[in-house]
Amino acid sequence: MNSENLPEDDGPEESFETAIEPGLKSKLVLLDDFDEARVGREFKDFFASVLPEEKEARLYVYTLAHVGSLETMGLFGDFAPSVIYSSNKHNGTHLPFREKNLSEFGYSKLCHLYCTLDKSIMFGFFNRHMAKSKVFNLNSTATILHRPDLVLDASPLENKKISEDDVVNILFAVKKNATKLLKEVQPNYSETYHSPEEPHSFSYPRKLESLLGDNISRILLYGSSARGEGNDYDNLVVIKNLPDDLYTKIRGAKFDEDGKDVGVIFVPENVLDRFLYINVSNSIFNEHSKSIKGEFNFPKESERYKIWKEMYHAGFGSAKLISGMNLVFREPEILFDKEGLFDYFMKLNRFTLHGLMQNGGRIMPSKEELLDILKKDFDYPIPEFRADASYLQESFLKANKASAAIARKLYSPELAHEPNEHLLPLESRKAQKIFTSTYQGKKVYVFGAREKMRKGDVVPVKLLVPGEEGYSSRKGELHHRNIDSSDDFYIGRRL
């Protein structure tokens, strides 16, 4: 291959389903900071302008704190990279993101997806819009984890007359494929935290057993309720197998204990260790949980992965909150009878704050302290539910303003920065995965990895030095391809 530039559309492009749903009309607005009045107008004007057949169109309003710029990485570039990939591909931006973090972010997306499916069935928080979002999240995760065979077709959800039964069947297909994706997780641990069974006086375990019988092997109560606090009871229920009629059995089975809702995540035994590995920090999970049936062993992850897991969850939660603006401005009445779904969105900032505070050796605050920080430092007391369209929209605007402020104050682009790393614009393509750039007036050959690179993209690049792993082989490839036989250039690896 000679050194002439190749056409930018040369070569195959892999399908990559993302947070910005392909096939839908979408618009992206980038702001220096979050202005509630302007963002509110943007959403109202956007949905007033769409045609009836475009009602499911999407508007995304991002701030520099989340997506960064051509000169600096943002929270999403490091810890929600598929959002930036999506923006670049579907909305024409060239923002930087860290490709090597895609897989671990895929684990985070999978964890979020898995944690929200079952309760939506039990509490009736499902409709075709929600199911479509779940399908796209599944498809994004499946592609990130190299399992395109687990991608689902979302087209049946385009039909406004689709029955609730069909929506539930599609959501169970998401559950099954998400369970298969959990098998792609590669746990890396050698020690565990042990949690023995503890006595309790709860009645809801018997109700769960009345639904699934002896298929239930273990039950873990986690979160603030495990400490005798909280407004609900969150549970991880381990089942021996995933029955095809699971959602038929649990559909509408909304339990409460002393007036508090009982939420459940059903996890099959054969993927439990993988689910626990990608869930929140297991030292925290172990500390704020108790087994009320059977025993549990939580993987002890590395300190690095413990911190980065929380960062991925923070990035995903922030992105989810931004995406949720479309729901509340398009059809706010959908939330009128779904207080739990509203609460889920409004609480995302607490988890984002918690995740971003993991870095820097801080002593982790309690739930009450986090709520106090949100109120005092970010002017965000978590809103109470009210079935009023204007109020719901105002609440989402306040939540997103706080989310941007949290990212701006607590996220540091240096967190994931590697030695000798620089953000460089891609100038011309010399081979399928080799581009040129410039650093301090000198040519750089940037070698890509899996994802397709494009002219104009700004990417994090590690400049290799002679003797460093990968330097000689890449230099030899440039000579072999007759791209450059000189020695007056840098060799860079796209991160």
Residue pairs with C-beta under 8 A, 6 or more apart in sequence:
1 431
1 481
1 482
1 483
2 482
2 483
3 430
3 482
3 483
3 484
5 428
5 429
5 430
6 429
6 430
6 431
6 432
8 429
8 454
8 455
10 429
10 432
11 432
11 452
13 452
14 143
14 451
14 452
15 143
15 148
16 82
16 85
16 86
16 89
16 140
16 143
16 451
17 136
17 139
17 140
17 142
17 143
17 151
18 82
18 83
18 85
18 86
18 89
18 90
18 136
18 140
19 82
19 83
19 86
19 136
19 137
19 140
19 319
19 323
20 26
20 28
20 58
20 60
20 83
20 86
20 87
20 90
20 91
21 58
21 132
21 136
22 90
24 54
24 56
24 57
24 58
25 50
25 54
25 57
25 58
26 57
26 58
26 59
26 60
26 90
26 91
27 46
27 57
27 58
27 59
27 60
27 91
28 59
28 60
28 61
28 62
28 87
28 91
28 93
29 42
29 59
29 60
29 61
29 62
30 62
30 63
30 64
30 67
30 93
31 38
31 39
31 61
31 62
31 63
31 64
32 63
32 64
33 63
33 64
33 65
33 404
33 408
34 61
34 63
34 400
34 401
34 403
34 404
34 405
36 397
36 398
36 401
39 61
39 325
39 397
39 400
40 393
40 394
40 397
42 59
42 61
43 59
43 61
43 325
43 326
43 329
43 393
44 329
46 57
46 59
46 329
47 57
47 59
47 329
47 330
50 57
55 330
56 129
56 132
56 330
58 323
58 326
59 325
59 326
59 329
60 87
60 91
60 322
60 323
61 322
61 325
61 400
62 76
62 87
62 322
63 404
63 407
63 408
64 72
64 74
64 408
65 74
65 75
65 404
65 405
65 407
65 408
65 411
66 74
66 75
66 76
66 318
66 319
66 322
66 403
66 404
66 407
67 74
67 76
67 77
67 83
67 84
67 87
67 93
67 95
68 74
68 75
68 76
68 77
68 84
68 95
68 96
68 413
69 95
70 94
70 95
70 96
70 423
70 425
70 458
71 423
72 413
72 423
73 96
73 97
73 98
73 413
73 416
73 423
73 460
74 84
74 95
74 407
74 411
74 413
75 314
75 315
75 318
75 356
75 407
75 411
76 83
76 84
76 97
76 315
76 318
76 319
77 84
77 95
77 96
77 97
77 98
78 97
78 98
78 101
78 311
78 315
78 413
78 415
78 416
79 101
79 105
79 308
79 311
79 312
79 314
79 315
79 416
80 105
80 312
80 315
80 316
80 318
80 319
81 97
81 98
81 99
81 101
81 102
81 105
82 102
82 105
82 106
82 109
82 140
82 144
83 97
83 315
83 319
84 93
84 95
84 96
84 97
85 97
85 102
85 451
87 93
87 95
88 94
88 95
88 97
88 454
88 457
94 425
94 454
94 456
94 457
94 458
95 458
96 423
96 457
96 458
96 459
96 460
97 459
98 416
98 460
98 495
99 449
99 450
99 451
99 459
99 494
99 495
100 449
100 495
101 312
101 416
102 144
102 451
103 144
103 145
104 305
104 308
104 309
104 312
105 144
105 312
105 315
105 316
106 140
106 141
106 144
106 145
107 185
107 278
107 312
108 278
108 309
108 312
108 313
108 315
108 316
109 137
109 140
109 141
109 144
109 316
110 141
110 145
110 178
110 181
110 182
110 185
110 278
111 275
111 278
111 279
111 313
112 137
112 313
112 316
112 317
112 320
113 134
113 137
113 138
113 141
113 174
113 178
114 175
114 178
114 179
114 182
114 265
114 267
114 275
115 265
115 279
116 134
116 344
117 134
117 171
117 174
117 175
117 178
118 175
118 250
118 264
118 265
118 266
119 125
119 263
119 264
119 265
119 340
120 126
120 130
120 171
121 168
121 171
121 247
121 250
121 251
122 250
122 251
122 252
122 253
122 254
122 255
122 263
122 264
123 254
123 261
123 263
123 340
124 252
124 254
124 338
125 338
125 340
125 341
126 164
126 167
126 168
126 171
127 167
127 334
128 157
128 159
128 160
128 162
128 167
129 327
129 331
129 334
131 157
131 167
131 170
131 171
131 174
132 154
132 157
133 323
134 171
134 174
135 152
135 153
135 154
135 157
135 170
135 174
136 154
138 150
138 151
138 152
138 174
138 177
138 178
138 181
139 151
139 152
139 154
141 178
141 181
142 148
142 149
142 150
142 151
142 177
142 181
143 151
145 181
145 184
146 184
147 180
147 181
147 184
150 177
150 180
150 181
152 170
152 173
152 174
152 177
156 162
156 166
156 170
157 167
157 170
168 247
168 248
168 251
169 247
171 247
172 244
172 246
172 247
175 242
175 246
175 247
176 242
179 242
179 268
179 271
182 271
182 274
182 275
183 270
183 271
183 274
185 274
185 275
185 277
185 278
187 273
187 274
187 277
187 299
188 277
188 301
188 302
188 305
189 277
189 299
189 300
189 301
189 302
190 300
191 300
192 297
192 298
192 299
192 300
193 282
193 283
193 286
193 297
193 298
193 300
194 295
194 296
194 297
195 220
195 286
195 289
195 290
195 291
195 295
195 296
195 297
195 298
196 291
196 295
197 291
197 292
197 293
197 294
197 295
198 290
198 291
198 292
200 221
200 290
200 292
202 221
202 233
202 257
202 292
203 257
204 233
204 255
204 256
204 257
204 262
205 219
205 292
205 293
207 253
207 255
208 216
208 219
208 237
208 255
208 264
209 216
211 249
211 250
211 253
212 239
212 243
212 246
212 249
212 250
214 240
215 239
215 240
215 241
215 243
216 237
216 238
216 239
216 240
216 293
217 238
217 239
217 240
217 269
217 293
217 294
218 237
218 238
218 291
218 293
218 294
218 295
218 296
219 235
219 236
219 237
219 238
219 291
219 292
219 293
219 294
220 235
220 236
220 237
220 238
220 289
220 290
220 291
220 292
220 296
221 233
221 234
221 235
221 289
221 290
221 291
221 292
222 234
222 235
222 236
222 285
222 288
222 289
222 290
223 230
223 234
223 288
223 289
224 230
224 288
224 367
225 232
225 233
225 234
225 260
226 288
226 289
226 290
227 288
229 367
230 260
230 367
231 260
231 261
232 260
232 261
232 262
232 263
233 257
233 260
233 261
233 262
233 263
234 263
234 265
235 262
235 263
235 264
235 265
236 264
236 265
236 267
237 264
237 265
237 266
237 267
238 267
238 268
238 269
238 272
238 294
239 246
239 266
239 267
239 268
239 269
240 268
240 269
241 268
241 269
242 266
242 268
243 249
246 266
250 264
250 266
254 261
255 261
255 262
256 262
261 340
267 275
273 299
276 282
276 285
276 298
276 299
277 299
277 301
278 309
279 285
279 309
280 309
280 310
280 313
281 301
281 306
281 309
281 310
281 358
282 298
282 299
282 300
282 301
282 306
283 300
283 306
284 364
285 298
286 298
289 296
301 309
306 358
307 358
307 359
310 354
310 355
310 356
310 358
311 355
311 356
311 358
311 359
311 415
312 355
313 351
313 355
314 351
314 352
314 353
314 354
314 355
314 356
315 355
317 348
317 349
317 351
317 352
317 355
318 348
318 352
318 403
318 406
318 407
320 345
320 348
321 345
321 348
321 349
321 352
321 396
321 399
321 400
321 403
322 400
322 403
324 345
324 396
325 396
325 397
325 400
327 334
327 335
328 335
328 392
328 393
328 396
329 393
329 396
332 389
332 392
332 393
333 389
335 341
335 342
335 387
335 392
336 387
337 387
339 385
342 385
342 392
342 395
343 385
345 396
345 399
346 382
346 383
346 395
346 399
347 382
348 399
348 403
349 374
349 378
349 380
349 382
349 399
349 402
349 403
349 406
350 367
350 370
350 371
350 374
350 382
352 403
352 406
352 407
353 370
353 373
353 374
353 378
353 406
353 410
354 364
354 365
354 370
356 406
356 407
356 410
356 411
357 364
357 365
357 410
358 364
359 412
359 415
365 373
371 381
371 382
374 380
374 381
374 382
374 402
375 381
377 409
378 402
378 405
378 406
379 402
380 398
380 399
380 401
380 402
383 395
383 398
383 399
386 392
418 462
418 495
419 462
420 462
420 463
420 464
420 465
421 460
421 461
421 462
421 463
421 495
422 439
422 460
422 461
422 463
423 458
423 459
423 460
423 461
424 437
424 438
424 439
424 444
424 446
424 458
424 459
424 461
424 492
425 437
425 456
425 457
425 458
426 435
426 436
426 437
426 446
426 453
426 454
426 455
426 456
426 457
426 458
426 459
427 435
427 436
427 437
427 438
427 455
428 435
428 436
428 455
429 435
429 436
429 453
429 455
430 436
430 445
430 481
430 483
431 481
431 483
433 447
433 448
433 449
433 453
434 445
434 446
434 447
434 448
434 477
434 478
434 481
434 483
435 445
435 446
435 448
435 453
435 455
436 443
436 444
436 445
436 446
437 443
437 444
437 446
437 461
437 492
438 444
439 463
439 490
439 492
442 488
442 489
442 490
443 484
443 488
443 489
443 490
444 461
444 463
444 489
444 490
444 491
444 492
445 474
445 478
445 483
445 484
445 489
445 490
445 491
445 492
446 453
446 459
446 461
446 492
446 493
446 494
447 474
447 491
447 492
447 493
447 494
448 494
449 494
453 459
453 494
459 494
459 495
460 494
460 495
461 492
461 493
461 494
461 495
462 492
462 493
462 495
463 490
463 491
463 492
464 470
464 471
464 474
464 490
464 491
464 492
464 493
465 471
466 472
470 493
471 491
474 491
474 493
475 491
478 484
478 485
478 491
479 485
